[in-house]
C-alpha cells in the first residue's frame, strides 16, 4: 500500500535478491555489530570494497533511491582517520574532504545521486 518508498520496495528487493546467509558463530553470546549504518531509508549503501590505495583504505558507494533530496549520516565504529568524496576511479575530488563529526559523515544527496566515499583507517 502507498508509494514504493512507504512500502519499502527497495529494501524488499535487496532482501529477495541478496538473502542473508546464516553461519554458526563460535560464541553464542556474540553482540550484534555493524561496520556501517546510514541514517536515512532513502539511502542505499551498495558497496564496501578495499580501495586501490592499499589495505588502510576502503571505498563505500551509496546512492539515493527514493528520488528525493536528503541529508544522511554515514556512521561507523571503525577508526576512520580521513574521509573524502572520490570519483568512480577512486581519485579524491578536489572539494571532497568530509569532516569527521560525532554523528559520523554528513552526506548530501539529490535524487538518485551516487556518492563514492574513500575512508582511510587510523593505525
ROSE-4610 file (N, C-alpha, C; in Angstrom, 1 decimal, always signed):
// ROSE-4610
residu = [X/X/X/X/X/X/X/X/X/X/X/X/X/X/X/X/X/X/X/X/X/X/X/X/X/X/X/X/X/X/X/X/X/X/X/X/X/X/X/X/X/X/X/X/X/X/X/X/X/X/X/X/X/X/X/X/X/X/X/X/X/X/X/X/X/X/X/X/X/X/X/X/X/X/X/X/X/X/X/X/X/X/X/X/X/X/X/X/X/X/X/X/X/X/X/X/X/X/X/X/X/X/X/X/X/X/X/X/X/X/X/X/X/X/X/X/X/X/X/X/X/X/X/X/X/X/X/X/X/X/X/X/X/X/X/X/X/X/X/X/X/X/X/X/X/X/X/X/X/X/X/X/X/X/X/X/X/X/X/X/X/X/X/X/X/X/X/X/X/X/X/X/X/X/X/X/X/X/X/X/X/X/X/X/X/X/X/X/X/X/X/X/X/X/X/X/X/X/X/X/X/X/X/X/X/X/X/X/X/X/X/X/X/X/X/X/X/X/X/X/X/X/X/X/X/X/X/X/X/X/X/X/X/X/X/X/X/X/X/X/X/X/X/X/X/X/X/X/X/X/X/X/X/X/X/X/X/X/X/X/X/X/X/X/X/X/X/X/X/X/X/X/X/X/X/X/X/X/X/X/X/X/X/X/X/X/X/X/X/X/X/X/X/X/X/X/X/X/X/X/X/X/X/X/X/X/X/X/X/X/X/X/X/X/X/X/X/X/X/X/X/X/X/X/X/X/X/X/X/X/X/X/X/X/X/X/X/X/X/X/X/X/X/X/X/X/X/X/X/X/X/X/X/X/X/X/X/X/X/X/X/X/X/X/X/X/X/X/X]
num = [1/1/1/2/2/2/3/3/3/4/4/4/5/5/5/6/6/6/7/7/7/8/8/8/9/9/9/10/10/10/11/11/11/12/12/12/13/13/13/14/14/14/15/15/15/16/16/16/17/17/17/18/18/18/19/19/19/20/20/20/21/21/21/22/22/22/23/23/23/24/24/24/25/25/25/26/26/26/27/27/27/28/28/28/29/29/29/30/30/30/31/31/31/32/32/32/33/33/33/34/34/34/35/35/35/36/36/36/37/37/37/38/38/38/39/39/39/40/40/40/41/41/41/42/42/42/43/43/43/44/44/44/45/45/45/46/46/46/47/47/47/48/48/48/49/49/49/50/50/50/51/51/51/52/52/52/53/53/53/54/54/54/55/55/55/56/56/56/57/57/57/58/58/58/59/59/59/60/60/60/61/61/61/62/62/62/63/63/63/64/64/64/65/65/65/66/66/66/67/67/67/68/68/68/69/69/69/70/70/70/71/71/71/72/72/72/73/73/73/74/74/74/75/75/75/76/76/76/77/77/77/78/78/78/79/79/79/80/80/80/81/81/81/82/82/82/83/83/83/84/84/84/85/85/85/86/86/86/87/87/87/88/88/88/89/89/89/90/90/90/91/91/91/92/92/92/93/93/93/94/94/94/95/95/95/96/96/96/97/97/97/98/98/98/99/99/99/100/100/100/101/101/101/102/102/102/103/103/103/104/104/104/105/105/105/106/106/106/107/107/107/108/108/108/109/109/109/110/110/110/111/111/111/112/112/112/113/113/113/114/114/114/115/115/115/116/116/116/117/117/117/118/118/118/119/119/119/120/120/120/121/121/121/122/122/122/123/123/123]
x = [+0.8/+0.0/+0.9/+0.4/+1.1/+2.2/+3.1/+4.1/+5.2/+6.1/+7.1/+8.1/+8.2/+9.0/+8.4/+7.1/+6.4/+6.3/+6.2/+6.1/+7.4/+8.5/+9.8/+10.3/+9.9/+10.2/+11.7/+12.5/+13.9/+14.5/+14.2/+14.7/+14.2/+12.9/+12.4/+13.1/+13.4/+14.1/+15.5/+16.2/+17.5/+17.4/+16.4/+16.2/+16.0/+15.2/+14.9/+16.1/+16.8/+17.9/+19.3/+19.4/+20.6/+20.2/+19.8/+19.3/+20.5/+20.1/+21.0/+21.5/+22.7/+23.2/+23.7/+23.2/+23.5/+24.6/+25.6/+26.8/+26.9/+27.3/+27.4/+28.5/+28.3/+29.2/+29.9/+31.2/+31.9/+31.4/+30.7/+30.2/+28.7/+28.0/+26.5/+26.1/+27.0/+26.6/+27.3/+27.7/+28.3/+27.4/+27.9/+27.0/+26.8/+25.7/+25.4/+26.4/+26.8/+27.8/+27.6/+27.8/+27.7/+28.8/+29.5/+30.6/+30.1/+28.9/+28.4/+26.9/+26.4/+24.9/+24.7/+23.5/+23.1/+21.8/+21.6/+20.5/+19.2/+19.2/+18.0/+17.6/+16.4/+15.9/+16.0/+16.1/+16.2/+17.6/+18.6/+20.0/+20.3/+20.9/+21.3/+22.8/+23.4/+24.8/+25.0/+25.5/+25.5/+26.8/+28.0/+29.2/+30.2/+30.9/+32.1/+33.2/+34.3/+35.4/+36.7/+37.8/+39.1/+39.5/+40.0/+40.5/+41.8/+41.9/+43.2/+44.4/+44.1/+45.2/+45.9/+45.4/+46.0/+45.1/+45.7/+44.9/+44.3/+44.8/+44.4/+43.2/+42.6/+41.5/+40.5/+39.2/+38.1/+37.3/+36.5/+35.6/+34.2/+33.3/+31.9/+31.1/+30.3/+29.4/+28.0/+27.3/+25.9/+25.2/+23.8/+23.0/+21.7/+21.0/+19.7/+18.7/+17.8/+16.9/+15.4/+15.1/+13.7/+13.3/+14.3/+14.0/+13.8/+14.5/+14.4/+15.7/+15.6/+16.8/+16.9/+18.0/+18.2/+19.6/+19.7/+21.0/+21.0/+22.0/+22.1/+23.4/+23.5/+24.7/+25.2/+26.5/+27.1/+27.9/+27.6/+28.2/+29.0/+30.0/+30.9/+31.6/+31.7/+32.5/+34.0/+34.4/+35.8/+36.6/+37.9/+38.8/+39.1/+38.2/+38.4/+39.3/+40.3/+41.2/+40.9/+40.4/+40.2/+39.1/+38.3/+37.2/+37.1/+36.9/+36.8/+35.9/+35.2/+34.5/+35.4/+35.2/+36.0/+35.2/+35.9/+35.2/+35.1/+34.5/+34.4/+35.7/+36.8/+38.1/+38.9/+38.2/+38.7/+39.7/+39.7/+40.5/+39.8/+40.4/+39.8/+39.4/+38.2/+37.7/+38.3/+38.7/+39.4/+38.6/+37.3/+36.4/+35.8/+36.3/+35.5/+35.9/+36.8/+37.1/+35.9/+35.7/+34.5/+35.0/+34.4/+34.8/+34.2/+35.0/+34.6/+33.9/+32.6/+31.8/+31.4/+30.9/+30.4/+29.4/+28.5/+27.3/+27.8/+29.0/+29.6/+29.9/+29.7/+29.9/+28.6/+28.5/+27.3/+27.4/+26.4/+26.4/+25.1/+25.2/+24.0/+23.8/+22.5/+22.1/+21.0/+21.1/+19.9/+19.3/+18.2/+17.5/+18.4/+18.5/+19.2/+20.7/+21.3/+22.7/+23.5/+24.6/+25.6/+26.8/+27.2/+28.4/+29.4/+30.6/+31.7/+32.5/+32.7/+33.5/+34.7/+35.9/+37.1/+37.4/+37.5/+37.8/+39.2/+39.9/+41.3/+41.3/+41.8/+41.8/+43.0/+42.8/+44.0/+44.7/+46.0/+46.8/+46.7]
y = [-1.2/+0.0/+1.2/+2.3/+3.6/+3.6/+4.6/+4.7/+3.6/+3.5/+2.5/+2.8/+4.1/+4.5/+4.0/+4.2/+3.9/+2.3/+1.6/+0.2/-0.5/+0.2/-0.4/-1.3/-1.0/-1.8/-2.0/-1.0/-1.1/-2.2/-2.0/-3.0/-4.4/-4.5/-5.9/-6.5/-5.7/-6.2/-6.7/-5.9/-6.4/-7.7/-7.7/-8.9/-10.2/-10.0/-11.1/-11.5/-10.5/-10.8/-11.1/-10.7/-10.9/-11.4/-12.6/-13.1/-13.2/-13.1/-13.2/-14.7/-14.9/-16.3/-16.4/-17.4/-17.7/-18.6/-18.2/-19.0/-19.2/-20.4/-20.7/-19.8/-19.2/-18.4/-19.2/-18.8/-19.6/-19.2/-18.1/-17.7/-17.4/-18.1/-17.9/-16.5/-15.8/-14.5/-13.4/-13.6/-12.5/-11.3/-10.1/-9.0/-8.6/-8.0/-7.6/-6.4/-6.4/-5.4/-5.1/-3.8/-3.4/-2.5/-2.7/-1.8/-0.5/-0.4/+0.9/+0.9/+2.1/+2.3/+3.7/+3.8/+5.1/+5.5/+6.8/+7.3/+7.5/+7.4/+7.6/+6.3/+5.9/+4.8/+5.1/+6.3/+6.7/+6.4/+6.2/+5.9/+4.5/+3.9/+2.5/+2.5/+1.8/+1.5/+0.3/+0.5/-0.5/-1.3/-0.7/-1.4/-0.9/-1.9/-1.6/-2.4/-1.8/-2.5/-1.9/-2.8/-2.3/-1.3/-0.2/+0.8/+0.4/+0.8/+0.5/+1.2/+2.2/+2.9/+2.0/+0.9/+0.0/-0.5/-1.4/-2.0/-1.1/+0.1/+1.1/+1.9/+1.6/+2.4/+1.5/+2.0/+1.3/+2.4/+1.9/+2.8/+2.3/+3.3/+3.0/+3.7/+3.0/+3.6/+3.6/+4.7/+4.9/+5.6/+5.4/+6.1/+6.4/+7.5/+7.9/+7.2/+6.4/+5.5/+5.9/+7.0/+7.4/+8.6/+9.1/+10.3/+11.6/+11.7/+12.8/+13.5/+14.7/+15.4/+15.2/+14.6/+14.2/+14.4/+14.7/+14.7/+13.5/+12.7/+11.5/+11.4/+10.6/+10.4/+9.0/+8.8/+7.5/+7.4/+6.3/+6.1/+4.8/+4.7/+3.5/+3.6/+2.4/+2.3/+2.2/+2.0/+1.8/+3.0/+2.9/+4.1/+4.8/+5.7/+6.4/+7.6/+7.8/+8.9/+10.0/+9.7/+10.6/+10.1/+11.1/+10.7/+11.8/+11.3/+12.2/+11.6/+12.5/+12.0/+11.7/+10.7/+10.4/+10.0/+10.0/+9.6/+8.1/+7.6/+6.1/+5.4/+6.2/+5.6/+5.7/+6.1/+6.3/+7.4/+8.4/+9.6/+10.6/+11.1/+12.1/+13.3/+13.8/+15.1/+16.3/+17.3/+18.5/+19.1/+19.1/+19.8/+18.8/+17.5/+16.4/+16.0/+16.8/+16.4/+16.5/+15.4/+15.4/+15.4/+16.4/+16.5/+15.3/+14.7/+13.6/+14.3/+14.0/+14.6/+13.4/+13.8/+12.9/+11.9/+12.5/+11.7/+10.9/+11.1/+10.4/+11.3/+10.9/+11.7/+12.2/+13.5/+14.1/+14.1/+13.5/+13.3/+13.9/+14.7/+15.3/+14.7/+14.3/+13.6/+14.4/+14.4/+14.9/+13.6/+13.7/+12.4/+11.5/+10.3/+9.2/+9.4/+10.3/+10.6/+9.4/+9.2/+8.1/+8.9/+8.5/+9.1/+7.9/+8.2/+7.3/+8.0/+7.3/+7.9/+7.0/+7.7/+7.0/+7.2/+6.1/+6.1/+5.6/+6.3/+5.9/+5.6/+4.4/+4.0/+4.6/+4.8/+5.1/+3.9/+4.0/+2.9/+2.6]
z = [+0.0/+0.0/+0.0/-0.6/-0.6/-1.7/-1.6/-2.6/-2.4/-3.4/-3.3/-2.2/-1.8/-0.7/+0.6/+0.8/+2.0/+2.1/+1.0/+1.0/+1.2/+1.2/+1.4/+0.2/-1.0/-2.2/-2.3/-2.2/-2.4/-1.4/-0.1/+0.9/+0.6/+0.3/+0.0/-1.2/-2.3/-3.4/-3.1/-2.2/-1.8/-1.0/-0.1/+0.7/-0.2/-1.2/-2.1/-3.0/-3.5/-4.4/-3.7/-2.5/-1.7/-0.3/-0.2/+1.1/+2.1/+3.3/+4.4/+4.6/+4.7/+4.9/+6.4/+7.0/+8.4/+8.6/+9.4/+9.7/+11.2/+11.6/+13.0/+13.6/+14.8/+15.5/+16.5/+16.8/+17.9/+19.3/+19.4/+20.7/+20.6/+21.5/+21.5/+22.0/+22.7/+23.2/+22.5/+21.2/+20.5/+20.3/+20.6/+20.4/+19.0/+18.6/+17.3/+17.0/+15.7/+15.3/+13.8/+13.5/+12.1/+11.7/+10.6/+10.2/+9.8/+9.2/+8.7/+8.9/+9.1/+9.1/+8.4/+7.9/+7.2/+7.9/+8.2/+8.9/+8.2/+6.8/+6.0/+5.3/+5.3/+4.5/+3.0/+2.6/+1.1/+0.6/+1.5/+1.0/+1.1/+0.0/+0.0/+0.0/+0.9/+0.9/+0.1/-1.1/-2.2/-2.1/-1.9/-2.0/-0.9/-0.3/+0.5/+0.0/-0.5/-1.1/-0.7/-0.7/-0.4/-1.5/-1.1/-2.1/-2.8/-4.0/-4.7/-4.1/-3.2/-2.5/-1.5/-1.1/-0.1/+0.9/+1.8/+2.9/+4.0/+4.0/+5.1/+4.6/+3.4/+2.9/+2.3/+2.4/+1.7/+1.0/+0.0/-0.7/-0.4/+0.0/+0.3/-0.8/-1.5/-2.5/-2.1/-2.1/-1.7/-2.8/-2.8/-3.7/-3.1/-3.6/-3.1/-4.0/-3.4/-4.1/-4.2/-3.5/-3.4/-4.3/-5.0/-5.9/-5.0/-3.9/-3.0/-2.8/-2.3/-1.8/-0.3/+0.1/+1.5/+2.0/+3.3/+4.0/+4.9/+4.9/+5.7/+6.4/+7.4/+8.2/+7.9/+7.5/+7.4/+8.7/+9.4/+10.7/+10.7/+11.5/+11.6/+13.0/+13.6/+14.8/+14.5/+13.3/+12.9/+13.0/+13.2/+13.5/+12.2/+11.7/+10.5/+10.8/+10.0/+10.2/+9.2/+8.0/+7.0/+6.0/+5.6/+4.6/+3.5/+2.3/+1.2/+0.1/-0.6/-1.8/-2.9/-3.7/-4.8/-6.0/-7.1/-8.3/-8.5/-9.5/-9.7/-9.9/-10.2/-10.3/-9.0/-7.9/-6.6/-6.4/-7.3/-7.2/-6.4/-5.3/-4.4/-5.2/-4.9/-5.5/-4.8/-5.6/-5.0/-3.9/-4.0/-3.0/-2.0/-2.1/-1.5/+0.0/+0.7/+2.0/+2.9/+3.7/+4.6/+6.1/+6.8/+8.2/+9.0/+9.9/+10.8/+12.0/+12.1/+13.2/+14.1/+15.3/+16.3/+15.7/+14.9/+14.3/+13.1/+12.7/+11.5/+10.4/+9.2/+8.0/+7.4/+7.2/+6.7/+5.2/+4.5/+3.1/+2.6/+1.5/+0.9/-0.5/-0.7/-1.9/-2.6/-3.9/-4.8/-5.3/-6.0/-6.5/-7.3/-6.8/-7.5/-7.6/-6.8/-6.9/-6.3/-6.9/-6.4/-5.8/-4.6/-4.0/-3.7/-3.9/-3.5/-2.5/-1.3/-0.2/+0.0/+0.0/+0.3/+1.8/+2.6/+4.0/+4.3/+5.1/+5.5/+6.9/+7.3/+8.7/+9.5/+10.8/+11.7/+12.0/+12.2/+12.6/+14.0]
